[in-house]
Amino acid sequence: MINFALIGAAGYIAPRHLKAIKSVGGNLLAAYDIADSVGVLDQYFPGCNFFTDEFEFYNRLLDDLHVDYMVICSPNYLHEEHCRNALKLGVDIICEKPLVLTINELEQLQELEHLTQKNIYTILQLRLHPLLKQLKEEIKDKKYNVNIEYFTPRGNWYHASWKGDVKKSGGIATNIGIHLFDLATWLFGEVIEISVEKNTATESIGNLQLKNADVNWHLSIENEMMPKRQFIIDGKTYEFTEAFSDLHTISYEHILNKKGFTTVDVKPSIDIVERIRNL
C-alpha cells in the first residue's frame, strides 16, 4: 500500500485529495493543519494521525511514520516551504496549484529535486479532461482567437483571508486563473507578449499573444458576476465548471504511474501570472 501525509487538511481543496487517495487504494498516515476543523478525515481515514503542531508532524514522519508522498494543500505562499521540507524528508510530492508564486522559487525547488532525486507533481487536471485532450489533438498550426472567462463570485471573507493578500495568494490571476493560463499555453504554445488592461483585487483583464493564439482573458470574483469557467475558441464555447472537481483521482493515477505533471510543466503558467502581477 502507498502511504501519504497531507499538509492543509482543514482547507477547501483537501477533501478532493482525500477522496483521490482513498480511490487509488492509498493510506493517509498523517495530516497537519493549524486549524483543527478536520472532521472530514472521518469519512476517509479515521485512523489518520492528526497534528496542529508542524514540528511534531515532521518529527513523527522522521521517527516512525514513513510515507511515500507528501500532499500539499496549504495556502499558496507556503507551498515552496512545504515542498522544500518534504523533499528533505526524502519523499515525492503532490502539490496543489499554484505550485509556487515566482519563477525563482520554482528554480530553487528544481535544484532541490535534482539533489534529493525526488519529484514534485502538481494538479493540472484540465489537461486530463477528455474533451480537452481531444481538442489538443485537433489544434492546427494556425492563429486562433480565444477568450478566457472565469467568474467565481466571492464574499467579504475572501478579502479578509490569505487569498485577499496578493503577497500570499498572488492575486486573482494566480489564485483562480492559473489553471486556464496553463491550459492556454498547453494548447496554443509559448508566450510572445503579455499586456494587462486591469488588475485589481477583484478583477483581472488582459491579453496574451501566444504562438498560435490571440488570447483575451477576463477573471472576476465580483458578486454581480454569474459563475462561469470557459474558453471561447474561434466562437465555440468550452465550459469547464464541472471538470475542476472531477479529475483529481485521475491526476493521482497518472502520478502513481510516474506520468504526473512536473515542475517543467508548470513553468509557463507560473511565468505568466508572475508577469501579470508585476505589470
N, C-alpha and C positions, 0 to 999 in steps of 0.2 A: 504494500500500500504506500502511496506517496503522501508524505506528511507536509503540512503547511503551517505557517504562522501568519497572522494578519495584524497590520497596524491601521487603526482608524475604524474600529468595529462599531462605533456609535454613529457613523456618518451616513449620509443619504445613499451612497453608492455601495456600501458594504454588503447589503442583502443580495445584490446580484452576484457578487463574488462568492458569498456563502453558498448560494444555490449552485453555482458553477462547480465549486469544489466538491459538493455532495454529488452532483450529477456525473462527474468524471471518476467517482469512486475514491476520492481523496479523503484525508482525515485532517481536521484542524486541531492541532495540539495546543496552540497558544494564541491569544488575541490581546491587544493592548489598545487602550484609549484613555484620554484624560477624563472623559465622561463615563459614567457607569450605567447609562441607559442602553443596555445591550441585551435586553430580553429576547431579541431576535435570535440570539445564539441557541436558545432552547429549541427552536424549530429545526435547526440543522445539526448542531454539535453541542448538546447539553453537557458533555463531559470535558469541554474545552477549558483549559486553564486561562483565566482572565486576569489581567493586570491593569491597574491605573498608575502604577509607577514604572516609568520607562527603564530605569536601571535594573529593577527586579526582573522585568520582562527579558531584557538582554542576558542577564546573568543566568536565568533558568535555561535559556536557549543554549548558552555556553556549557552549562553544567550537565543537564540530563534530558532536555527536550530537543532532540536533534531533528531538524526539519530539512526538507529538500528545496522548498520555495518560500520566500517571504512575499506576501501580498501587501501592497502599499495603497491605502485608500485615505491617506491623511490629506490635510489642506495643501494646495499647490506649492506653497513656498517651503514646505517641509519635505517634499519629495526627494530633493537632492541629498539632504542629510540622511534621510531614512534609507535611501538606496546605498549610500556610502557605508552606513553601518551594517547593512545586510551583506554587502559584498565582503566586508571584513569578517563577517561570521562564516563566510565560505559557502553561501547559498545562492541559488538563482533567484531572480526577482520577477514578479508580475506587478507592474505599477500602472495605476490609472492615469488618464490624461489630465493635464499636460505632464509629460514626464518631468520636465524642468521648465523654468521660465526664461532661460537665456542659453545662447549657443556656448558661451564659456562654461557654464555648468555642465552642459551636455558633453563637451570635450573632456572635461575633467573626469566625468564618470566613465567615458570610453577608455581613458587611460587606466582607470582602476579595474575596469572589466578585463583589460589585457593582462594586468598584473596578477589578478586573482584567478583568471581563467574561468570566470563565471559570467552568466548572461543576464542582461536586463531586457525583459519583454514588456511591451505596453499594449493597451487595448485600443485597437483601431478597428472596431467591429464593423463599421460600414463597408470596409474593403471585403468583408466576408458575406455581404448581402448578395443573394443570388442575382437579383436584378442589376446590381452594380457590377458584379463580376462579368455579367453578360454585356453590359454597357461598355466596359473597358475593352472587351474584345471587338466591339463594333466601332470604337473611336478610330477615325482615319487621320492621316497626316494633312489636316486642313485647319482652318481657323474657325472656331465655334464662338457663338455669342452666348454667354452664361450669366444667369442671375442666381445669387445665393440669398435666400431669405430665411432667417432664423429668428422667430419671435417667440419668446418664452416669458410671459409676464411674471414679475416678482414683486412681493410686497415690501414694506418698510424693513422687515427683518433682514433682507438681503444686504442693505447698506450698513446695518449695524454689525453684521458678521464679517469674518475674514474675507468673504467673497466681495464685499464692497470696498475693500482696501486694495488698491491697484498694486501695491508693493507685495501683497500676499497672494492675490489671485492672478495678477497680470492684467486685470481689466476684462471687460466682457468679450473682447476679441479673442483673448486667451481662454477664458473660463468657459464660454459657451460656443465659440466659433471654431475652435481648433480642429474638431473632427471634420468640419466641412472644408476648411482650408487644406487639411491633409488630403481629403478626397479630391479637391480641385487639382493639386499637383500630381497626385497619383494618376488621374485621368488625362490631364492635359499638359503635363511636363513642367519644366523648371520655370522659375520666376524671371521675367525680363525687367519689370518695373512695378512699383507699388506707389499709389497715390491715395491719400486719406482726405476725404471731404469733411467728415465729422467723427469725433471720437470723444464721447462723454462717458459719465458713469453709467448711463442707461442706454446709449445708442452708439453704434459704430457703422459708418458708411464709407465706402471707398471703391477703388478699382485695382484689380490685379491684371497685369499683362503677362500671360503665360505663353509658353512656346506655341501651343495650339488653341489658345482661347483668350478672349477678352472677357474678364470676369468682373461683374459688379456685385458687391456684397452689401447687405443691409441686415444688421443684427440689432435686436432690441429686447429689453426686459421691461419696457414701459407697460403700465397696466391696461391701457386702452387698446393694445395690440392683441389680436386673436392669435392663439398658439399656432405656430407653423414652422416646419423644418423642411425646406425643399430646395432643389436645384431646378432651374428652368434652362434647358439646353436647346438653343435654336427654336424656342417657342414650346417645347414639350416639357411638361412638368413631371418631376420625380419627387415623390413625397416620402420622407424618412421618419416621421414621427414615431411610428411603432417600432422601427428597426433598432432604435437605441437600447431598448430593454430586452431584446430577444436573442442577442448574439453573443453574450458573454460565455456561455457554455461552449459554443463552437470555437471561440477565441482560446479557451483553455485547452480544448482538444488539440488545436494546432500547436500551442505552446508545448504541451507534453510530448508531442511528436517532433519537437525541435524545429517547427515551422512557424513560430510566432514572429511578430513584428519587433524589430530590434531598434537600437539607438540610431542606426543608419537610416531606417525607415522614417523615423520621426523628425529628422533634422530639417527638412524643408518647411514643415509647418511651424516648428519652433522658431525658425528664422523669420518667417512671415509675421507671426504675432509679435515677436520682439521688435521688428522694424515698425509695425503699426504703432506699438506703444511709444517708441522713440520719436516717430513722426508727429 
